[in-house]
Amino acid sequence: MISSLSRLPIRTSAAVALLVTLATALLPQSASARSTGVLATHKSPFNCGKTFYANNWTPSHNPSGSIDWQSYGSDAINGETVRATAGGTAYFNDAGSTSYGKWVEVRHSDGTRTRYAHLATMVRAAGGSMSVSQGTVIGTVGSTGGSTAPHLHYEQRTSTGAVDTSPTVDGVTVSLGQRKAVTSTNSCGGGTNPYTPEEVCGSGYAVIDSAALTGGRTYLLYNSGNGYNCVTTLKTTNVGTASSMSAFLEPQGEARATDSGSYGYYAGPVSRSAPGQCVRWGGSIGSSSYTSPFEHCG
C-alpha cells in the first residue's frame, strides 16, 4: 500500500527504546525468542549496494508493521530484483488483481516467515516452491494486486504468525511511523553464489556430474521424472559481477543448445529431452572451458 509521501516519521522515544533493549538483554535467549518470535537475521531484499526507503506507515497500512519499499521522485524501484532476506523455503502465490497480487512467502528454519508482495515476476509459477539461501532471487518489483504504484510490500512475521511491527533489515530497525533509507548488503560478494544448480534447473533435477572451471563450475543435472537433462554454469569468484559465461547441452545426433552472455551468477539453464541418449555437455567462464565426451547414455 502506498501512502502520502509527505507523511513524517514518528520517532520512538529513545528512553523507551533503551528500556526495551535492556529488558530484552536480561532475558534468557529462549524467553526472548518466545516473546518476539523473530530470530532470523534479515538483509535488504535488493541487490548489493542498492538504497531504497523502507516505510512503516501508520495508522493506515494493512497489516500494521509491514514495510513499503520505495524510491522517491521516480519509479526507479520498478523492475528491481527481489532477493530472499534470509534462507528457507519459498512458496509462490498469485492473488490476481486483489490484495498481494503476485507474492512469495519464505518460511525460515526458526519458524518465522517473510512475505514479498505486488511482484511483477516470480522465478517459479504460482503453486511452486523451492529452497532458498539468503540472497536467492525470487522475483522483481512491480505493482500487481491492490497496488497503486510500483513498490515492494514486505512483512516479517513471528513464529506465531503476527507481523513484527518494528522489523530490522540490514541492521536498521524501522518502527511504526518511521521511514528510513536502507542500503543493501545482500549478496555482496565473498565468493558465495546465492544460487544452486538445482535452483537454476528447477524442481525434480539432481546433479549427476560436474566439472571445475577457473572461477566456478559447470553442472549436468537429470530429471528422472521427464527424461530431461539440464546444464548450468555457476560462478564461485567475482560473484555478482557480469562477465562472459556459457552453458551448453548436445544430445547425440541433435543440434547443440547453448546459453552464453555476460552474467553475474550463472549461465543457463539449458534443458533438452534425451531419454536413452548419450549427451555432450559443458560450459565456460571467461577463457576457462570444459567439453565432455558423449556420455551418460540412457
ABEGO torsion letter per residue (X at the ends): XBBBAABBBBBBBAAAAAAAAAAAAABBAAAAAAAAGBABBBBBABBBGBBBBBBBBOAABOBBGBBBBBBBGBAAABGBBBBBABBEBBBBBBAEABEAEBBBBBBBAAGBBBBBBGBABBABBBGBBBBBBBGBBAEBBBABEABABBBBBBBBBBAAGBBBABBBBGGBBBBBGBBBBBBBABGBEGGBBABBAAAAAEBGBBBABBBBBBGEBBBBBBBAAAGBBBBBBBBABGBGBBBBBBBBBBBBGBBBBBBBEBBAABBOBBBBBABGBBBBBEBBBEABBBBBBBBGBX
